[in-house]
């Protein structure tokens, strides 16, 4: 089973989820919601590895 945790806002939450074996996390710790044009610009700035 793959597990995705939503709403991760702190490093402590992320660390606890890693210890529990959570596969993927998302939340404000990693990025805030953004408009499509801002996301496209951000994604382009990440380079081809993203």
PDB file of N, H, CA, C and O in Angstrom:
ATOM      1  N   UNK A   1       0.839  -1.167   0.000  1.00  0.00           N
ATOM      2  CA  UNK A   1       0.000   0.000   0.000  1.00  0.00           C
ATOM      3  C   UNK A   1       0.894   1.242   0.000  1.00  0.00           C
ATOM      4  O   UNK A   1       1.864   1.316   0.754  1.00  0.00           O
ATOM      5  N   UNK A   2       0.570   2.191  -0.828  1.00  0.00           N
ATOM      6  H   UNK A   2      -0.218   2.132  -1.441  1.00  0.00           H
ATOM      7  CA  UNK A   2       1.267   3.471  -0.853  1.00  0.00           C
ATOM      8  C   UNK A   2       0.470   4.469  -0.018  1.00  0.00           C
ATOM      9  O   UNK A   2      -0.760   4.478  -0.066  1.00  0.00           O
ATOM     10  N   UNK A   3       1.167   5.306   0.743  1.00  0.00           N
ATOM     11  H   UNK A   3       2.166   5.298   0.782  1.00  0.00           H
ATOM     12  CA  UNK A   3       0.510   6.262   1.625  1.00  0.00           C
ATOM     13  C   UNK A   3       0.945   7.673   1.262  1.00  0.00           C
ATOM     14  O   UNK A   3       2.134   7.935   1.077  1.00  0.00           O
ATOM     15  N   UNK A   4      -0.030   8.592   1.159  1.00  0.00           N
ATOM     16  H   UNK A   4      -0.996   8.380   1.309  1.00  0.00           H
ATOM     17  CA  UNK A   4       0.218  10.005   0.906  1.00  0.00           C
ATOM     18  C   UNK A   4      -0.383  10.795   2.055  1.00  0.00           C
ATOM     19  O   UNK A   4      -1.577  10.672   2.332  1.00  0.00           O
ATOM     20  N   UNK A   5       0.426  11.602   2.727  1.00  0.00           N
ATOM     21  H   UNK A   5       1.395  11.701   2.502  1.00  0.00           H
ATOM     22  CA  UNK A   5      -0.059  12.453   3.810  1.00  0.00           C
ATOM     23  C   UNK A   5      -0.230  13.863   3.285  1.00  0.00           C
ATOM     24  O   UNK A   5       0.678  14.412   2.661  1.00  0.00           O
ATOM     25  N   UNK A   6      -1.373  14.445   3.531  1.00  0.00           N
ATOM     26  H   UNK A   6      -2.110  14.000   4.039  1.00  0.00           H
ATOM     27  CA  UNK A   6      -1.652  15.820   3.120  1.00  0.00           C
ATOM     28  C   UNK A   6      -1.588  16.744   4.329  1.00  0.00           C
ATOM     29  O   UNK A   6      -1.781  16.311   5.465  1.00  0.00           O
ATOM     30  N   UNK A   7      -1.317  18.008   4.075  1.00  0.00           N
ATOM     31  H   UNK A   7      -1.160  18.360   3.152  1.00  0.00           H
ATOM     32  CA  UNK A   7      -1.358  19.009   5.132  1.00  0.00           C
ATOM     33  C   UNK A   7      -0.118  19.065   6.007  1.00  0.00           C
ATOM     34  O   UNK A   7      -0.196  19.519   7.149  1.00  0.00           O
ATOM     35  N   UNK A   8       1.016  18.617   5.506  1.00  0.00           N
ATOM     36  H   UNK A   8       1.079  18.248   4.579  1.00  0.00           H
ATOM     37  CA  UNK A   8       2.253  18.650   6.285  1.00  0.00           C
ATOM     38  C   UNK A   8       2.761  20.097   6.319  1.00  0.00           C
ATOM     39  O   UNK A   8       3.026  20.699   5.279  1.00  0.00           O
ATOM     40  N   UNK A   9       2.891  20.639   7.533  1.00  0.00           N
ATOM     41  H   UNK A   9       2.676  20.149   8.378  1.00  0.00           H
ATOM     42  CA  UNK A   9       3.270  22.040   7.679  1.00  0.00           C
ATOM     43  C   UNK A   9       4.585  22.254   8.417  1.00  0.00           C
ATOM     44  O   UNK A   9       5.135  23.354   8.368  1.00  0.00           O
ATOM     45  N   UNK A  10       5.106  21.239   9.099  1.00  0.00           N
ATOM     46  H   UNK A  10       4.659  20.345   9.140  1.00  0.00           H
ATOM     47  CA  UNK A  10       6.336  21.422   9.869  1.00  0.00           C
ATOM     48  C   UNK A  10       7.317  20.289   9.594  1.00  0.00           C
ATOM     49  O   UNK A  10       6.924  19.204   9.164  1.00  0.00           O
ATOM     50  N   UNK A  11       8.593  20.551   9.846  1.00  0.00           N
ATOM     51  H   UNK A  11       8.912  21.432  10.195  1.00  0.00           H
ATOM     52  CA  UNK A  11       9.617  19.515   9.700  1.00  0.00           C
ATOM     53  C   UNK A  11       9.356  18.360  10.667  1.00  0.00           C
ATOM     54  O   UNK A  11       9.608  17.201  10.338  1.00  0.00           O
ATOM     55  N   UNK A  12       8.851  18.681  11.859  1.00  0.00           N
ATOM     56  H   UNK A  12       8.646  19.623  12.126  1.00  0.00           H
ATOM     57  CA  UNK A  12       8.555  17.635  12.844  1.00  0.00           C
ATOM     58  C   UNK A  12       7.489  16.677  12.314  1.00  0.00           C
ATOM     59  O   UNK A  12       7.602  15.464  12.495  1.00  0.00           O
ATOM     60  N   UNK A  13       6.469  17.205  11.670  1.00  0.00           N
ATOM     61  H   UNK A  13       6.377  18.190  11.523  1.00  0.00           H
ATOM     62  CA  UNK A  13       5.437  16.349  11.075  1.00  0.00           C
ATOM     63  C   UNK A  13       6.041  15.473   9.985  1.00  0.00           C
ATOM     64  O   UNK A  13       5.763  14.275   9.922  1.00  0.00           O
ATOM     65  N   UNK A  14       6.860  16.063   9.132  1.00  0.00           N
ATOM     66  H   UNK A  14       7.085  17.036   9.183  1.00  0.00           H
ATOM     67  CA  UNK A  14       7.480  15.314   8.041  1.00  0.00           C
ATOM     68  C   UNK A  14       8.370  14.207   8.586  1.00  0.00           C
ATOM     69  O   UNK A  14       8.354  13.088   8.072  1.00  0.00           O
ATOM     70  N   UNK A  15       9.148  14.508   9.625  1.00  0.00           N
ATOM     71  H   UNK A  15       9.162  15.416  10.042  1.00  0.00           H
ATOM     72  CA  UNK A  15      10.031  13.507  10.217  1.00  0.00           C
ATOM     73  C   UNK A  15       9.233  12.360  10.832  1.00  0.00           C
ATOM     74  O   UNK A  15       9.596  11.195  10.674  1.00  0.00           O
ATOM     75  N   UNK A  16       8.160  12.683  11.524  1.00  0.00           N
ATOM     76  H   UNK A  16       7.865  13.630  11.653  1.00  0.00           H
ATOM     77  CA  UNK A  16       7.326  11.642  12.130  1.00  0.00           C
ATOM     78  C   UNK A  16       6.711  10.751  11.053  1.00  0.00           C
ATOM     79  O   UNK A  16       6.648   9.532  11.212  1.00  0.00           O
ATOM     80  N   UNK A  17       6.265  11.354   9.975  1.00  0.00           N
ATOM     81  H   UNK A  17       6.317  12.344   9.847  1.00  0.00           H
ATOM     82  CA  UNK A  17       5.670  10.571   8.879  1.00  0.00           C
ATOM     83  C   UNK A  17       6.707   9.667   8.222  1.00  0.00           C
ATOM     84  O   UNK A  17       6.399   8.529   7.865  1.00  0.00           O
ATOM     85  N   UNK A  18       7.945  10.167   8.059  1.00  0.00           N
ATOM     86  H   UNK A  18       8.195  11.091   8.349  1.00  0.00           H
ATOM     87  CA  UNK A  18       9.014   9.329   7.509  1.00  0.00           C
ATOM     88  C   UNK A  18       9.271   8.126   8.404  1.00  0.00           C
ATOM     89  O   UNK A  18       9.432   7.007   7.917  1.00  0.00           O
ATOM     90  N   UNK A  19       9.310   8.357   9.720  1.00  0.00           N
ATOM     91  H   UNK A  19       9.179   9.267  10.115  1.00  0.00           H
ATOM     92  CA  UNK A  19       9.534   7.261  10.666  1.00  0.00           C
ATOM     93  C   UNK A  19       8.415   6.233  10.609  1.00  0.00           C
ATOM     94  O   UNK A  19       8.651   5.046  10.834  1.00  0.00           O
ATOM     95  N   UNK A  20       7.209   6.676  10.314  1.00  0.00           N
ATOM     96  H   UNK A  20       7.018   7.641  10.131  1.00  0.00           H
ATOM     97  CA  UNK A  20       6.071   5.774  10.229  1.00  0.00           C
ATOM     98  C   UNK A  20       5.990   5.056   8.882  1.00  0.00           C
ATOM     99  O   UNK A  20       5.127   4.203   8.676  1.00  0.00           O
ATOM    100  N   UNK A  21       6.903   5.411   7.963  1.00  0.00           N
ATOM    101  H   UNK A  21       7.604   6.104   8.131  1.00  0.00           H
ATOM    102  CA  UNK A  21       6.950   4.741   6.670  1.00  0.00           C
ATOM    103  C   UNK A  21       6.048   5.345   5.614  1.00  0.00           C
ATOM    104  O   UNK A  21       5.720   4.689   4.625  1.00  0.00           O
ATOM    105  N   UNK A  22       5.643   6.592   5.814  1.00  0.00           N
ATOM    106  H   UNK A  22       5.909   7.125   6.618  1.00  0.00           H
ATOM    107  CA  UNK A  22       4.802   7.265   4.826  1.00  0.00           C
ATOM    108  C   UNK A  22       5.605   7.461   3.537  1.00  0.00           C
ATOM    109  O   UNK A  22       6.752   7.905   3.571  1.00  0.00           O
ATOM    110  N   UNK A  23       4.989   7.125   2.406  1.00  0.00           N
ATOM    111  H   UNK A  23       4.056   6.764   2.378  1.00  0.00           H
ATOM    112  CA  UNK A  23       5.684   7.171   1.123  1.00  0.00           C
ATOM    113  C   UNK A  23       5.811   8.568   0.522  1.00  0.00           C
ATOM    114  O   UNK A  23       6.846   8.902  -0.056  1.00  0.00           O
ATOM    115  N   UNK A  24       4.781   9.372   0.653  1.00  0.00           N
ATOM    116  H   UNK A  24       3.941   9.100   1.122  1.00  0.00           H
ATOM    117  CA  UNK A  24       4.750  10.695   0.026  1.00  0.00           C
ATOM    118  C   UNK A  24       4.069  11.677   0.974  1.00  0.00           C
ATOM    119  O   UNK A  24       3.175  11.305   1.734  1.00  0.00           O
ATOM    120  N   UNK A  25       4.503  12.932   0.919  1.00  0.00           N
ATOM    121  H   UNK A  25       5.230  13.234   0.302  1.00  0.00           H
ATOM    122  CA  UNK A  25       3.862  13.976   1.710  1.00  0.00           C
ATOM    123  C   UNK A  25       3.669  15.216   0.855  1.00  0.00           C
ATOM    124  O   UNK A  25       4.391  15.435  -0.117  1.00  0.00           O
ATOM    125  N   UNK A  26       2.700  16.013   1.225  1.00  0.00           N
ATOM    126  H   UNK A  26       2.113  15.835   2.016  1.00  0.00           H
ATOM    127  CA  UNK A  26       2.498  17.302   0.571  1.00  0.00           C
ATOM    128  C   UNK A  26       1.931  18.258   1.600  1.00  0.00           C
ATOM    129  O   UNK A  26       1.324  17.842   2.587  1.00  0.00           O
ATOM    130  N   UNK A  27       2.132  19.529   1.362  1.00  0.00           N
ATOM    131  H   UNK A  27       2.625  19.867   0.560  1.00  0.00           H
ATOM    132  CA  UNK A  27       1.609  20.528   2.278  1.00  0.00           C
ATOM    133  C   UNK A  27       2.387  21.823   2.199  1.00  0.00           C
ATOM    134  O   UNK A  27       3.308  21.967   1.395  1.00  0.00           O
ATOM    135  N   UNK A  28       2.000  22.766   3.049  1.00  0.00           N
ATOM    136  H   UNK A  28       1.252  22.649   3.702  1.00  0.00           H
ATOM    137  CA  UNK A  28       2.605  24.090   3.042  1.00  0.00           C
ATOM    138  C   UNK A  28       4.095  24.068   3.340  1.00  0.00           C
ATOM    139  O   UNK A  28       4.804  25.005   2.975  1.00  0.00           O
ATOM    140  N   UNK A  29       4.588  23.019   3.995  1.00  0.00           N
ATOM    141  H   UNK A  29       4.012  22.258   4.291  1.00  0.00           H
ATOM    142  CA  UNK A  29       6.032  22.916   4.240  1.00  0.00           C
ATOM    143  C   UNK A  29       6.800  22.946   2.920  1.00  0.00           C
ATOM    144  O   UNK A  29       7.915  23.464   2.862  1.00  0.00           O
ATOM    145  N   UNK A  30       6.220  22.404   1.885  1.00  0.00           N
ATOM    146  H   UNK A  30       5.314  21.983   1.933  1.00  0.00           H
ATOM    147  CA  UNK A  30       6.896  22.264   0.592  1.00  0.00           C
ATOM    148  C   UNK A  30       6.475  23.319  -0.425  1.00  0.00           C
ATOM    149  O   UNK A  30       7.216  23.580  -1.372  1.00  0.00           O
ATOM    150  N   UNK A  31       5.330  23.917  -0.258  1.00  0.00           N
ATOM    151  H   UNK A  31       4.727  23.705   0.511  1.00  0.00           H
ATOM    152  CA  UNK A  31       4.891  24.940  -1.194  1.00  0.00           C
ATOM    153  C   UNK A  31       3.461  25.351  -0.941  1.00  0.00           C
ATOM    154  O   UNK A  31       2.626  24.540  -0.542  1.00  0.00           O
ATOM    155  N   UNK A  32       3.192  26.593  -1.173  1.00  0.00           N
ATOM    156  H   UNK A  32       3.870  27.253  -1.498  1.00  0.00           H
ATOM    157  CA  UNK A  32       1.851  27.147  -1.037  1.00  0.00           C
ATOM    158  C   UNK A  32       1.107  27.028  -2.363  1.00  0.00           C
ATOM    159  O   UNK A  32       1.736  26.936  -3.417  1.00  0.00           O
ATOM    160  N   UNK A  33      -0.212  27.028  -2.323  1.00  0.00           N
ATOM    161  H   UNK A  33      -0.723  27.102  -1.467  1.00  0.00           H
ATOM    162  CA  UNK A  33      -0.969  27.036  -3.573  1.00  0.00           C
ATOM    163  C   UNK A  33      -0.573  28.258  -4.410  1.00  0.00           C
ATOM    164  O   UNK A  33      -0.276  29.322  -3.867  1.00  0.00           O
ATOM    165  N   UNK A  34      -0.572  28.093  -5.727  1.00  0.00           N
ATOM    166  H   UNK A  34      -0.813  27.228  -6.168  1.00  0.00           H
ATOM    167  CA  UNK A  34      -0.223  29.216  -6.595  1.00  0.00           C
ATOM    168  C   UNK A  34      -1.008  29.141  -7.895  1.00  0.00           C
ATOM    169  O   UNK A  34      -1.488  28.081  -8.297  1.00  0.00           O
ATOM    170  N   UNK A  35      -1.122  30.271  -8.527  1.00  0.00           N
ATOM    171  H   UNK A  35      -0.733  31.133  -8.200  1.00  0.00           H
ATOM    172  CA  UNK A  35      -1.818  30.354  -9.809  1.00  0.00           C
ATOM    173  C   UNK A  35      -1.029  29.580 -10.871  1.00  0.00           C
ATOM    174  O   UNK A  35       0.174  29.362 -10.727  1.00  0.00           O
ATOM    175  N   UNK A  36      -1.709  29.176 -11.916  1.00  0.00           N
ATOM    176  H   UNK A  36      -2.687  29.353 -12.032  1.00  0.00           H
ATOM    177  CA  UNK A  36      -1.088  28.380 -12.974  1.00  0.00           C
ATOM    178  C   UNK A  36       0.129  29.077 -13.566  1.00  0.00           C
ATOM    179  O   UNK A  36       1.161  28.436 -13.766  1.00  0.00           O
ATOM    180  N   UNK A  37       0.036  30.366 -13.850  1.00  0.00           N
ATOM    181  H   UNK A  37      -0.802  30.886 -13.687  1.00  0.00           H
ATOM    182  CA  UNK A  37       1.185  31.046 -14.467  1.00  0.00           C
ATOM    183  C   UNK A  37       2.382  31.094 -13.515  1.00  0.00           C
ATOM    184  O   UNK A  37       3.525  30.974 -13.957  1.00  0.00           O
ATOM    185  N   UNK A  38       2.139  31.266 -12.232  1.00  0.00           N
ATOM    186  H   UNK A  38       1.211  31.364 -11.873  1.00  0.00           H
ATOM    187  CA  UNK A  38       3.231  31.253 -11.259  1.00  0.00           C
ATOM    188  C   UNK A  38       3.831  29.851 -11.152  1.00  0.00           C
ATOM    189  O   UNK A  38       5.049  29.706 -11.046  1.00  0.00           O
ATOM    190  N   UNK A  39       2.990  28.825 -11.180  1.00  0.00           N
ATOM    191  H   UNK A  39       2.001  28.942 -11.266  1.00  0.00           H
ATOM    192  CA  UNK A  39       3.476  27.449 -11.121  1.00  0.00           C
ATOM    193  C   UNK A  39       4.311  27.117 -12.356  1.00  0.00           C
ATOM    194  O   UNK A  39       5.366  26.493 -12.243  1.00  0.00           O
ATOM    195  N   UNK A  40       3.853  27.522 -13.509  1.00  0.00           N
ATOM    196  H   UNK A  40       2.996  28.029 -13.601  1.00  0.00           H
ATOM    197  CA  UNK A  40       4.584  27.266 -14.750  1.00  0.00           C
ATOM    198  C   UNK A  40       5.963  27.921 -14.695  1.00  0.00           C
ATOM    199  O   UNK A  40       6.952  27.311 -15.101  1.00  0.00           O
ATOM    200  N   UNK A  41       6.038  29.159 -14.198  1.00  0.00           N
ATOM    201  H   UNK A  41       5.235  29.655 -13.869  1.00  0.00           H
ATOM    202  CA  UNK A  41       7.327  29.846 -14.078  1.00  0.00           C
ATOM    203  C   UNK A  41       8.210  29.127 -13.061  1.00  0.00           C
ATOM    204  O   UNK A  41       9.406  28.959 -13.301  1.00  0.00           O
ATOM    205  N   UNK A  42       7.646  28.699 -11.933  1.00  0.00           N
ATOM    206  H   UNK A  42       6.674  28.835 -11.739  1.00  0.00           H
ATOM    207  CA  UNK A  42       8.411  27.991 -10.903  1.00  0.00           C
ATOM    208  C   UNK A  42       8.943  26.681 -11.455  1.00  0.00           C
ATOM    209  O   UNK A  42      10.112  26.351 -11.256  1.00  0.00           O
ATOM    210  N   UNK A  43       8.094  25.930 -12.150  1.00  0.00           N
ATOM    211  H   UNK A  43       7.144  26.198 -12.312  1.00  0.00           H
ATOM    212  CA  UNK A  43       8.485  24.651 -12.705  1.00  0.00           C
ATOM    213  C   UNK A  43       9.604  24.826 -13.731  1.00  0.00           C
ATOM    214  O   UNK A  43      10.549  24.037 -13.749  1.00  0.00           O
ATOM    215  N   UNK A  44       9.514  25.835 -14.575  1.00  0.00           N
ATOM    216  H   UNK A  44       8.747  26.476 -14.561  1.00  0.00           H
ATOM    217  CA  UNK A  44      10.542  26.104 -15.567  1.00  0.00           C
ATOM    218  C   UNK A  44      11.880  26.436 -14.915  1.00  0.00           C
ATOM    219  O   UNK A  44      12.933  26.107 -15.461  1.00  0.00           O
ATOM    220  N   UNK A  45      11.848  27.080 -13.762  1.00  0.00           N
ATOM    221  H   UNK A  45      10.992  27.347 -13.318  1.00  0.00           H
ATOM    222  CA  UNK A  45      13.073  27.456 -13.061  1.00  0.00           C
ATOM    223  C   UNK A  45      13.742  26.244 -12.395  1.00  0.00           C
ATOM    224  O   UNK A  45      14.913  26.322 -12.022  1.00  0.00           O
ATOM    225  N   UNK A  46      13.022  25.130 -12.240  1.00  0.00           N
ATOM    226  H   UNK A  46      12.071  25.066 -12.543  1.00  0.00           H
ATOM    227  CA  UNK A  46      13.578  23.953 -11.575  1.00  0.00           C
ATOM    228  C   UNK A  46      14.518  23.161 -12.468  1.00  0.00           C
ATOM    229  O   UNK A  46      15.296  22.343 -11.976  1.00  0.00           O
ATOM    230  N   UNK A  47      14.458  23.391 -13.757  1.00  0.00           N
ATOM    231  H   UNK A  47      13.826  24.056 -14.157  1.00  0.00           H
ATOM    232  CA  UNK A  47      15.340  22.683 -14.673  1.00  0.00           C
ATOM    233  C   UNK A  47      14.775  21.337 -15.079  1.00  0.00           C
ATOM    234  O   UNK A  47      13.704  20.952 -14.611  1.00  0.00           O
ATOM    235  N   UNK A  48      15.467  20.621 -15.933  1.00  0.00           N
ATOM    236  H   UNK A  48      16.337  20.934 -16.313  1.00  0.00           H
ATOM    237  CA  UNK A  48      14.951  19.385 -16.509  1.00  0.00           C
ATOM    238  C   UNK A  48      14.858  18.224 -15.529  1.00  0.00           C
ATOM    239  O   UNK A  48      14.164  17.250 -15.822  1.00  0.00           O
ATOM    240  N   UNK A  49      15.525  18.282 -14.380  1.00  0.00           N
ATOM    241  H   UNK A  49      16.088  19.074 -14.143  1.00  0.00           H
ATOM    242  CA  UNK A  49      15.487  17.158 -13.424  1.00  0.00           C
ATOM    243  C   UNK A  49      14.162  17.074 -12.684  1.00  0.00           C
ATOM    244  O   UNK A  49      13.857  16.039 -12.091  1.00  0.00           O
ATOM    245  N   UNK A  50      13.379  18.122 -12.704  1.00  0.00           N
ATOM    246  H   UNK A  50      13.627  18.963 -13.185  1.00  0.00           H
ATOM    247  CA  UNK A  50      12.144  18.153 -11.945  1.00  0.00           C
ATOM    248  C   UNK A  50      11.055  17.339 -12.619  1.00  0.00           C
ATOM    249  O   UNK A  50       9.938  17.259 -12.107  1.00  0.00           O
TER     250      UNK A  50
END
